[in-house]
Amino acid sequence: MAAYTPMIQQYLKIKADYKDAFLFFRLGDFYEMFFEDAIKASQELEITLTSRDGGAKERIPMCGVPYHSAWSYIEQLIEKGYKVAICEQTEDPKQAKGVVKREVVQLVTPGTLMDGKALQDKENNFIAALNVDEFLYGLALTDLTTGESNVTLLSNIEDVISELYSNHVREIVVDPQFPEEIKKKISERCAVTFSFESETDLLNHFQNLIEHLHDERLKKTFARLYHYLKRTQKRSLDHLQKVKFYQLQDYLKMDLYSKRNLELTETIRTKGKKGSLLWLLDETKTAMGGRMLKQWIDRPLLDLQKIETRLNMVETLIDHYFEREELRELLKEVYDLERLSGRVAFGNANARDLIQLKKSLQKIPAIKKIISSFNNDYAKKISREIDPCEDLAELLEIALDPNPPLSVKEGNIIKDGFHEKLDQYRDASRNGKKWIAELEQREREHTGIKSLKVGFNKVFGYYIEVTKANLHLLPEGRYERKQTLANAERYVTPELKEKEALILEAEEKSVELEYELFVQIRDRVKEYIKRLQLLAKQISELDVLQCFAVVSEERHYTKPRFSHNELSIKDGRHPVVEKVMNSGDYVPNDCLMKNGRNLLLITGPNMSGKSTYMRQIALTAILAQIGCFVPASEAVLPLFDQIFTRIGAADDLVSGQSTFMVEMLEAKNAIDHATSQSLILFDEIGRGTSTYDGMALAQAMIEYIHDHIGAKTLFSTHYHELTVLEQNLEHLQNVHVSAVEENGKVVFLHKVKEGAADKSYGIHVAELAQLPDQVIERAKELLRQFEEEYQHGKIEQPVKEAMQLSLFEEAEIQSDKKRATNLEKKEYEVIQHIKSLDLLDMTPLDAMNELYKIQKKLKNLR
């Protein structure tokens, strides 16, 4: 390092503490990057890579961005998952001895972004901390922009990944010794940046945030996150709210697959909001309401009383159309109180932010008045508790100019009359400028030079300018020459100098005093942060409930009722599909699962609507349990504790898992964790293997769910042979999605009816997909051939041919023995024994002994 210049040495010393971040090193009007940072940044940001002499033999790679537009470049890097350390000059260059002192003033990371286009108004920006303690995972989540913090304990890595996915976490803080295998599992499923923090001491200055938590593991998890935020952000975290403890079992639980398959907050195909349940429901008028809506969708309730409270308020809002519309208009004028509070606490709120805060608070009394007029217990409670913070609104009204500039250091922020000394400065400045305007007029009249003007620039101050063509008209000795231009001369007078000093001093002191006053006002606002955050929660809830009322009324939804074990939906619809289609074209369907009927086996052709029907049942349950009306004419529902889906699948290439393996993992998760109060949706289980394998697996799963779990289950299949299970399984019933064939063409009726489907119409669907005519005709020919051969006994029913065991005649025989085709029972047992051997765990001698025993047993069979 000794060979480098002092400035480069300073850069390298600072960079050593931020090895995993781009170091934006302030040099004058630019942020510069050097060495590897410069090479990588030039590629990522598509900016010019140059070099400079740094004292060593070779020139140092270098690139930079202007400081006034640096934020757009920082956002680009953050969006790609990088971190940026902002290094500023911390002393006046004029007073510096040697190299100007510099230090990092903030580390910007994907999880700590406070401003910019990368932040979505209606989405939280959570950063997480994760601790592993034996077999439990402590998870802490904080949204720095709103101050919201949550903690929970999870029992397995799948739940951790599901929570990270649901909360769109982009950064995770872990111990430097965190297990690599867990990091790998998380990285395979979530696009996250890992950061490291070893400090977990429970310091006094944040005890108030966690003192109500009883588990030390949770406290330490949050402490790790807090220390990281404090160390990297280097500023006040006063806006952090009390940490909320939650448990997954307190909410309707859905794993990562189910949330994705049901497209709750984003679609599978585009990963966008449009086409999701969130897109359908989002009639919120505030950003904070939009964020709360997403949280409610991710965590439907299990508490019937809370659900009924929401539903009753939605009903009240539906019944009061005009009041609801007035409420919506008022909510439009309420800005993001949560994020405004965060910006105030962070010290980066400007005058426009405070004007937004003022305008929001001025709408609260009218909102409170509307809510208080409702004959509803929840509404009356909220109206009593809402705090309009009227004293704060009044302060902001009398203190701040209604149209302030973006910068807080340019003046014109504070209203006239708010501060006496500021008014004096302004008066001096305004009177001085008035005097100068009058001076210009007087001098024109005195000299007869109509083009004479009084001007100003920052170098020379105020001056009188006369063009050279008019110099002969100037009285001798009237002015003192100050500057000569190509076409004019500039002059001053003693009186002008005096006024200039007065004006400039007044303006300078005025701007300085305005900034001081603004900081004082902003600090006053900090005292209201807790009250503002509570108000934000109340307004957010009202916003979400009015949005439910709007959607429910416009889409003709009905208020659901709840039962212990009955599921009865009349004229049910898929809410999103119905919205995308013309409502008149959507075919509604009933779903009846009561009197012990827990399992529907659904058959019918592809494209007939089986998957849509299954999804709409799950979405109806979710809507009911978040407190919204549901798309049906009548609905009686149980309170589901969990929803599992196996609908559609794709290869998980990153994890090296095939479509069939993904399908089996999703099925395993449901079978392992479902209870009698769960809802299971299984769509076409067994498609990824041979017909007989798939059919055997499907039947085994149906039987297991029927006999051992008892969950409400919708099981769709193309294995029509499975429909005979209705005869043996008491709680199973066949239903089918109907279709008819007209003139050789299939017509999908999209109507679910009792009984099994008679055929699958697969070739007709292929014809609709416009496969070549030659392929379609050949398929039809082969189908006729197979059907004729089957009728004449030339080929057997596939199930019997497969195993010499009827899948339906011997349901009690273990499923793994159904693969035996022509083997005797004892031969089959030997083969099964061979399969069970772990050869890699055996010594050569053990293997030889085992082989001898097997050979002896086979000889004895004959």
LINZIKA-V907294 format. One record per residue. RES is the residue in three letters. SS is DSSP state (2 for helix, 1 for strand, 0 for the rest). Layout:
RES,SS
RES,SS
//
This chain:
MET,0
ALA,0
ALA,0
TYR,0
THR,0
PRO,2
MET,2
ILE,2
GLN,2
GLN,2
TYR,2
LEU,2
LYS,2
ILE,2
LYS,2
ALA,0
ASP,0
TYR,0
LYS,0
ASP,0
ALA,0
PHE,1
LEU,1
PHE,1
PHE,1
ARG,1
LEU,1
GLY,0
ASP,0
PHE,1
TYR,1
GLU,1
MET,1
PHE,1
PHE,2
GLU,2
ASP,2
ALA,2
ILE,2
LYS,2
ALA,2
SER,2
GLN,2
GLU,2
LEU,2
GLU,0
ILE,0
THR,0
LEU,0
THR,1
SER,1
ARG,1
ASP,0
GLY,0
GLY,0
ALA,0
LYS,0
GLU,0
ARG,0
ILE,1
PRO,1
MET,1
CYS,1
GLY,1
VAL,1
PRO,1
TYR,2
HIS,2
SER,2
ALA,2
TRP,2
SER,2
TYR,2
ILE,2
GLU,2
GLN,2
LEU,2
ILE,2
GLU,2
LYS,0
GLY,0
TYR,0
LYS,0
VAL,1
ALA,1
ILE,1
CYS,1
GLU,1
GLN,1
THR,0
GLU,0
ASP,0
PRO,0
LYS,0
GLN,0
ALA,0
LYS,0
GLY,0
VAL,0
VAL,0
LYS,0
ARG,1
GLU,1
VAL,1
VAL,1
GLN,1
LEU,1
VAL,1
THR,0
PRO,0
GLY,0
THR,0
LEU,0
MET,0
ASP,0
GLY,0
LYS,0
ALA,0
LEU,0
GLN,0
ASP,0
LYS,0
GLU,0
ASN,0
ASN,0
PHE,1
ILE,1
ALA,1
ALA,1
LEU,1
ASN,1
VAL,1
ASP,1
GLU,0
PHE,0
LEU,1
TYR,1
GLY,1
LEU,1
ALA,1
LEU,1
THR,1
ASP,1
LEU,0
THR,0
THR,0
GLY,0
GLU,1
SER,1
ASN,1
VAL,1
THR,1
LEU,1
LEU,1
SER,0
ASN,0
ILE,2
GLU,2
ASP,2
VAL,2
ILE,2
SER,2
GLU,2
LEU,2
TYR,2
SER,2
ASN,0
HIS,0
VAL,0
ARG,0
GLU,1
ILE,1
VAL,1
VAL,1
ASP,0
PRO,0
GLN,0
PHE,0
PRO,0
GLU,2
GLU,2
ILE,2
LYS,2
LYS,2
LYS,2
ILE,2
SER,2
GLU,2
ARG,2
CYS,0
ALA,0
VAL,0
THR,1
PHE,1
SER,1
PHE,1
GLU,0
SER,0
GLU,0
THR,0
ASP,0
LEU,0
LEU,0
ASN,2
HIS,2
PHE,2
GLN,2
ASN,2
LEU,2
ILE,2
GLU,0
HIS,0
LEU,0
HIS,0
ASP,0
GLU,2
ARG,2
LEU,2
LYS,2
LYS,2
THR,2
PHE,2
ALA,2
ARG,2
LEU,2
TYR,2
HIS,2
TYR,2
LEU,2
LYS,2
ARG,2
THR,2
GLN,2
LYS,0
ARG,0
SER,0
LEU,0
ASP,0
HIS,0
LEU,0
GLN,0
LYS,0
VAL,0
LYS,1
PHE,1
TYR,0
GLN,0
LEU,2
GLN,2
ASP,2
TYR,1
LEU,0
LYS,1
MET,1
ASP,0
LEU,2
TYR,2
SER,2
LYS,2
ARG,2
ASN,2
LEU,0
GLU,0
LEU,0
THR,0
GLU,0
THR,0
ILE,0
ARG,0
THR,0
LYS,0
GLY,0
LYS,0
LYS,0
GLY,0
SER,0
LEU,2
LEU,2
TRP,2
LEU,2
LEU,2
ASP,0
GLU,0
THR,0
LYS,0
THR,0
ALA,2
MET,2
GLY,2
GLY,2
ARG,2
MET,2
LEU,2
LYS,2
GLN,2
TRP,2
ILE,2
ASP,2
ARG,0
PRO,0
LEU,1
LEU,0
ASP,0
LEU,2
GLN,2
LYS,2
ILE,2
GLU,2
THR,2
ARG,2
LEU,2
ASN,2
MET,2
VAL,2
GLU,2
THR,2
LEU,2
ILE,2
ASP,2
HIS,0
TYR,2
PHE,2
GLU,2
ARG,2
GLU,2
GLU,2
LEU,2
ARG,2
GLU,2
LEU,2
LEU,2
LYS,2
GLU,0
VAL,0
TYR,0
ASP,0
LEU,2
GLU,2
ARG,2
LEU,2
SER,2
GLY,2
ARG,2
VAL,2
ALA,2
PHE,2
GLY,0
ASN,0
ALA,0
ASN,0
ALA,2
ARG,2
ASP,2
LEU,2
ILE,2
GLN,2
LEU,2
LYS,2
LYS,2
SER,2
LEU,2
GLN,2
LYS,2
ILE,2
PRO,2
ALA,2
ILE,2
LYS,2
LYS,2
ILE,2
ILE,2
SER,2
SER,0
PHE,0
ASN,0
ASN,0
ASP,2
TYR,2
ALA,2
LYS,2
LYS,2
ILE,2
SER,2
ARG,2
GLU,2
ILE,0
ASP,0
PRO,0
CYS,0
GLU,2
ASP,2
LEU,2
ALA,2
GLU,2
LEU,2
LEU,2
GLU,2
ILE,2
ALA,2
LEU,1
ASP,0
PRO,0
ASN,0
PRO,0
PRO,0
LEU,0
SER,0
VAL,0
LYS,0
GLU,0
GLY,0
ASN,0
ILE,0
ILE,1
LYS,0
ASP,0
GLY,0
PHE,0
HIS,0
GLU,2
LYS,2
LEU,2
ASP,2
GLN,2
TYR,2
ARG,2
ASP,2
ALA,2
SER,2
ARG,2
ASN,2
GLY,2
LYS,2
LYS,2
TRP,2
ILE,2
ALA,2
GLU,2
LEU,2
GLU,2
GLN,2
ARG,2
GLU,2
ARG,2
GLU,2
HIS,2
THR,2
GLY,0
ILE,0
LYS,0
SER,0
LEU,0
LYS,1
VAL,1
GLY,1
PHE,1
ASN,1
LYS,0
VAL,0
PHE,0
GLY,1
TYR,1
TYR,1
ILE,1
GLU,1
VAL,1
THR,1
LYS,2
ALA,2
ASN,2
LEU,2
HIS,2
LEU,2
LEU,0
PRO,0
GLU,0
GLY,0
ARG,0
TYR,0
GLU,1
ARG,1
LYS,1
GLN,1
THR,1
LEU,0
ALA,0
ASN,0
ALA,1
GLU,1
ARG,1
TYR,1
VAL,1
THR,0
PRO,2
GLU,2
LEU,2
LYS,2
GLU,2
LYS,2
GLU,2
ALA,2
LEU,2
ILE,2
LEU,2
GLU,2
ALA,2
GLU,2
GLU,2
LYS,2
SER,2
VAL,2
GLU,2
LEU,2
GLU,2
TYR,2
GLU,2
LEU,2
PHE,2
VAL,2
GLN,2
ILE,2
ARG,2
ASP,2
ARG,2
VAL,2
LYS,2
GLU,0
TYR,0
ILE,2
LYS,2
ARG,2
LEU,2
GLN,2
LEU,2
LEU,2
ALA,2
LYS,2
GLN,2
ILE,2
SER,2
GLU,2
LEU,2
ASP,2
VAL,2
LEU,2
GLN,2
CYS,2
PHE,2
ALA,2
VAL,2
VAL,2
SER,2
GLU,2
GLU,2
ARG,0
HIS,0
TYR,0
THR,1
LYS,0
PRO,0
ARG,1
PHE,1
SER,0
HIS,0
ASN,0
GLU,0
LEU,1
SER,1
ILE,1
LYS,1
ASP,1
GLY,1
ARG,0
HIS,0
PRO,2
VAL,2
VAL,2
GLU,2
LYS,2
VAL,2
MET,0
ASN,0
SER,2
GLY,2
ASP,2
TYR,0
VAL,0
PRO,0
ASN,1
ASP,1
CYS,1
LEU,1
MET,1
LYS,0
ASN,0
GLY,0
ARG,0
ASN,0
LEU,1
LEU,1
LEU,1
ILE,1
THR,1
GLY,0
PRO,0
ASN,0
MET,0
SER,0
GLY,0
LYS,2
SER,2
THR,2
TYR,2
MET,2
ARG,2
GLN,2
ILE,2
ALA,2
LEU,2
THR,2
ALA,2
ILE,2
LEU,2
ALA,2
GLN,2
ILE,0
GLY,0
CYS,0
PHE,0
VAL,1
PRO,0
ALA,0
SER,0
GLU,1
ALA,1
VAL,1
LEU,1
PRO,0
LEU,0
PHE,0
ASP,0
GLN,1
ILE,1
PHE,1
THR,1
ARG,1
ILE,0
GLY,0
ALA,0
ALA,0
ASP,0
ASP,1
LEU,0
VAL,0
SER,0
GLY,0
GLN,1
SER,0
THR,2
PHE,2
MET,2
VAL,2
GLU,2
MET,2
LEU,2
GLU,2
ALA,2
LYS,2
ASN,2
ALA,2
ILE,2
ASP,2
HIS,2
ALA,0
THR,0
SER,0
GLN,0
SER,0
LEU,1
ILE,1
LEU,1
PHE,1
ASP,1
GLU,0
ILE,0
GLY,0
ARG,0
GLY,0
THR,0
SER,0
THR,2
TYR,2
ASP,2
GLY,2
MET,2
ALA,2
LEU,2
ALA,2
GLN,2
ALA,2
MET,2
ILE,2
GLU,2
TYR,2
ILE,2
HIS,2
ASP,2
HIS,2
ILE,2
GLY,0
ALA,0
LYS,1
THR,1
LEU,1
PHE,1
SER,1
THR,0
HIS,0
TYR,0
HIS,2
GLU,2
LEU,2
THR,2
VAL,2
LEU,2
GLU,2
GLN,2
ASN,0
LEU,0
GLU,0
HIS,0
LEU,1
GLN,1
ASN,1
VAL,1
HIS,1
VAL,1
SER,1
ALA,1
VAL,1
GLU,1
GLU,1
ASN,0
GLY,0
LYS,1
VAL,1
VAL,1
PHE,1
LEU,1
HIS,1
LYS,1
VAL,1
LYS,1
GLU,1
GLY,0
ALA,0
ALA,0
ASP,0
LYS,0
SER,0
TYR,0
GLY,2
ILE,2
HIS,2
VAL,2
ALA,2
GLU,2
LEU,2
ALA,0
GLN,0
LEU,0
PRO,0
ASP,2
GLN,2
VAL,2
ILE,2
GLU,2
ARG,2
ALA,2
LYS,2
GLU,2
LEU,2
LEU,2
ARG,2
GLN,2
PHE,2
GLU,2
GLU,2
GLU,2
TYR,2
GLN,2
HIS,0
GLY,0
LYS,0
ILE,0
GLU,0
GLN,0
PRO,2
VAL,2
LYS,2
GLU,2
ALA,2
MET,2
GLN,0
LEU,0
SER,0
LEU,0
PHE,0
GLU,0
GLU,0
ALA,0
GLU,0
ILE,0
GLN,0
SER,2
ASP,2
LYS,2
LYS,2
ARG,2
ALA,0
THR,0
ASN,0
LEU,0
GLU,0
LYS,2
LYS,2
GLU,2
TYR,2
GLU,2
VAL,2
ILE,2
GLN,2
HIS,2
ILE,2
LYS,2
SER,2
LEU,0
ASP,0
LEU,2
LEU,2
ASP,2
MET,0
THR,0
PRO,2
LEU,2
ASP,2
ALA,2
MET,2
ASN,2
GLU,2
LEU,2
TYR,2
LYS,2
ILE,2
GLN,2
LYS,2
LYS,2
LEU,2
LYS,2
ASN,2
LEU,2
ARG,0
//
